[in-house]
């Protein structure tokens, strides 16, 4: 993959980070904050490919300031997701909602205070990162895809796979991001079933968000009836994932023609 293709993709993602950051600073639009994190993840996926091909590549190191912005925004995002999850399963617990709203307000103030310097960090990080982006040999890309598919498969097969679900999703998301970078790029003989992989990662992502909400609720001493409702939802989500992940390799390669 040519250096220019990768740089253009990276710059477009960073523009998305900067635009959404500006939007959030202006009016605290939480969707803009979410999209800023999405764009950051996509840029980071490209850099993982760079480091896979060359372990001495410094792109990940130079991207660290942007990852710090990502994590700071994540404190707001997680509290907001918790609120959305309570709504989605109709938990009426005013104490929990009040705590979450306070968290959103508090972390938003902290983020806006730090945002004064985010622009400078972003610019410096991008300049250094772009200088280290290298042309990617076809074999390295194929090996990278195989490696992440194997990681996802290994985690999905674990006996106690629940604790490894998020890791399997991260592997799949990296591949989906790179597929977006160059959708017509052929990874050797691998002809992947992208709709299936996207569906699986989406199901795992929704489960993970709900799992994080449950952990927060337990820590915050939510009432037993609320915990019972969220536990039931999690079991329902896990049942869907267990069924979906069966024959992962066959479905991933689309050997049965429909990914089902």
C-alpha positions in Angstrom: 0.0 0.0 0.0 1.4 3.3 -1.1 2.6 5.9 1.5 0.4 8.6 0.0 -2.8 6.5 0.3 -2.1 6.0 4.0 -1.1 9.6 4.7 -4.3 10.9 3.0 -6.4 8.5 5.1 -4.6 9.6 8.3 -5.0 13.3 7.5 -8.7 12.8 6.8 -9.1 11.1 10.1 -7.2 13.8 12.0 -9.3 16.4 10.3 -12.3 14.5 11.7 -10.8 14.6 15.2 -10.1 18.4 15.0 -13.5 19.3 13.5 -15.4 17.3 16.0 -13.3 18.5 18.9 -14.0 22.1 17.8 -17.7 21.3 17.6 -17.8 19.8 21.1 -15.9 22.7 22.6 -18.3 25.1 20.9 -21.6 23.5 22.1 -20.8 20.4 24.1 -22.5 18.1 21.5 -22.0 14.6 22.8 -22.3 13.0 19.3 -19.4 15.2 18.2 -17.4 13.9 21.1 -18.2 10.3 20.1 -17.2 10.9 16.5 -14.0 12.5 17.6 -13.1 9.2 19.3 -14.2 7.1 16.3 -11.9 9.1 14.0 -9.0 8.7 16.6 -9.5 4.9 16.6 -9.4 4.7 12.9 -6.2 6.7 12.7 -4.7 4.5 15.4 -5.6 1.3 13.5 -3.4 2.5 10.6 -0.5 3.1 12.9 -0.8 -0.4 14.3 -0.3 -1.7 10.8 2.8 0.5 10.5 4.3 -0.9 13.8 3.4 -4.5 12.8 5.5 -4.1 9.7 8.3 -2.3 11.5 8.5 -2.7 15.3 11.0 0.3 15.4 8.5 2.6 13.7 7.7 5.5 16.0 4.3 6.5 14.7 2.5 5.0 17.8 4.8 7.0 20.1 4.1 10.3 18.4 0.4 9.6 18.4 0.3 9.4 22.2 -0.9 13.0 22.8 -4.0 12.3 20.6 -4.6 9.1 22.6 -4.6 11.2 25.8 -7.3 13.4 24.3 -9.2 10.2 23.4 -9.0 8.8 26.9 -10.1 12.2 28.5 -13.1 12.3 26.2 -13.8 8.7 27.1 -14.6 9.7 30.7 -17.5 11.8 29.4 -18.5 9.2 26.8 -18.7 6.3 29.3 -21.0 8.2 31.6 -23.2 9.2 28.7 -23.3 5.6 27.5 -24.3 4.5 31.0 -27.2 6.9 30.9 -28.3 5.7 27.5 -28.1 2.1 28.7 -30.3 2.8 31.6 -32.9 4.3 29.2 -32.6 1.4 26.8 -33.6 -1.2 29.4 -36.0 1.2 31.1 -34.3 1.4 34.5 -35.9 4.2 36.5 -33.3 4.8 39.2 -33.0 8.5 39.8 -30.1 8.2 42.1 -28.0 6.5 39.4 -29.1 9.0 36.8 -28.2 11.9 39.0 -24.7 10.5 39.7 -24.1 10.0 36.0 -25.3 13.5 35.1 -23.0 15.0 37.7 -20.1 12.9 36.2 -20.9 14.2 32.6 -20.9 17.8 33.8 -17.7 17.4 35.9 -15.7 15.6 33.2 -16.9 18.0 30.6 -15.6 21.0 32.6 -12.2 19.2 33.0 -12.1 18.4 29.3 -13.0 22.0 28.2 -10.3 23.3 30.5 -7.7 21.0 29.0 -9.0 21.6 25.4 -7.1 24.9 25.4 -4.0 23.0 24.7 -5.3 20.1 22.6 -4.9 22.0 19.3 -1.2 22.4 19.7 -0.7 18.8 20.8 -2.7 17.6 17.9 -0.7 19.6 15.3 2.7 18.6 16.7 1.6 14.9 17.0 0.3 14.8 13.4 3.5 16.4 11.9 5.8 13.9 13.6 3.5 10.9 12.9 3.2 11.7 9.1 7.0 11.7 8.7 7.2 8.1 10.0 4.5 6.6 7.8 6.1 4.1 5.4 5.0 2.2 2.3 3.4 -1.1 3.3 4.4 -4.3 1.5 1.4 -6.5 0.4 2.8 -9.4 2.4 2.9 -7.4 5.6 -0.7 -6.4 5.2 -1.8 -10.0 4.6 0.2 -11.1 7.6 -1.4 -8.3 9.7 -4.9 -9.4 8.8 -4.1 -13.0 9.5 -2.6 -12.1 12.8 -5.6 -10.2 14.0 -8.1 -12.8 12.8 -6.2 -15.4 14.7 -6.2 -13.3 17.8 -10.0 -12.7 17.5 -10.6 -16.4 16.9 -8.4 -17.4 19.9 -10.2 -15.1 22.2 -13.6 -16.2 21.0 -12.7 -19.9 21.6 -11.6 -19.4 25.2 -13.6 -21.4 27.8 -14.0 -18.2 29.8 -14.4 -16.1 26.7 -16.4 -13.4 28.4 -13.3 -11.6 29.7 -11.7 -11.8 26.3 -14.7 -10.6 24.2 -13.5 -7.0 24.2 -10.1 -8.0 23.0 -11.5 -10.0 20.1 -13.7 -7.0 19.1 -10.6 -4.7 19.1 -8.9 -7.0 16.7 -11.9 -7.0 14.4 -12.4 -3.2 14.5 -8.8 -2.7 13.4 -9.4 -4.8 10.3 -12.7 -3.1 9.6 -11.0 0.3 9.8 -8.2 -0.8 7.4 -10.8 -2.2 5.0 -12.4 1.2 5.0 -9.0 2.7 4.1 -8.9 0.7 0.9 -12.0 -1.4 0.4 -10.9 -2.7 -3.0 -7.5 -3.9 -1.6 -7.2 -7.7 -1.7 -5.5 -9.2 1.3 -3.9 -12.1 -0.6 -6.2 -15.1 -0.8 -8.3 -13.8 2.1 -11.8 -12.8 0.9 -13.4 -11.8 4.2 -17.1 -11.7 5.0 -17.2 -8.0 6.2 -20.9 -7.8 7.0 -20.5 -10.8 9.3 -17.4 -9.4 11.0 -19.1 -6.0 11.4 -22.2 -7.6 12.9 -20.2 -9.6 15.4 -18.1 -6.7 16.6 -21.2 -4.5 16.9 -22.9 -7.2 19.1 -19.8 -7.5 21.2 -19.5 -3.7 21.5 -23.1 -3.3 22.7 -22.5 -6.1 25.3 -19.3 -4.5 26.5 -21.0 -1.1 26.9 -23.8 -2.8 29.0 -21.2 -4.8 30.9 -19.4 -1.5 31.8 -22.7 0.0 32.9 -23.3 -3.0 35.2 -19.9 -2.7 36.8 -20.5 1.0 37.4 -23.9 0.3 38.9 -22.5 -2.3 41.3 -19.7 0.1 42.4 -22.3 2.8 42.9 -24.5 0.5 45.0 -27.5 0.4 42.7 -30.7 -1.3 44.0 -31.1 -5.0 43.5 -34.0 -4.7 41.1 -32.0 -2.5 38.7 -29.1 -4.9 38.8 -31.4 -7.8 38.1 -32.7 -6.1 35.0 -29.3 -5.3 33.6 -28.0 -8.8 34.4 -30.9 -10.3 32.4 -30.0 -8.0 29.5 -26.4 -9.1 29.6 -27.3 -12.8 29.5 -29.5 -12.1 26.5 -26.7 -10.3 24.7 -24.2 -13.1 25.5 -26.6 -15.7 24.2 -26.7 -13.9 20.8 -22.9 -13.6 20.7 -22.4 -17.3 21.5 -24.6 -18.2 18.6 -23.1 -15.7 16.3 -19.5 -16.7 17.0 -20.1 -20.4 16.3 -17.9 -21.5 13.3 -16.2 -18.2 13.3 -13.6 -19.1 10.7 -16.1 -20.5 8.3 -18.4 -17.5 8.6 -15.4 -15.1 8.4 -14.3 -16.5 5.1 -17.9 -16.8 3.8 -17.4 -20.4 2.9 -21.1 -21.1 3.1 -21.9 -18.2 0.8 -24.0 -16.1 3.2 -22.0 -15.8 6.4 -24.7 -17.5 8.5 
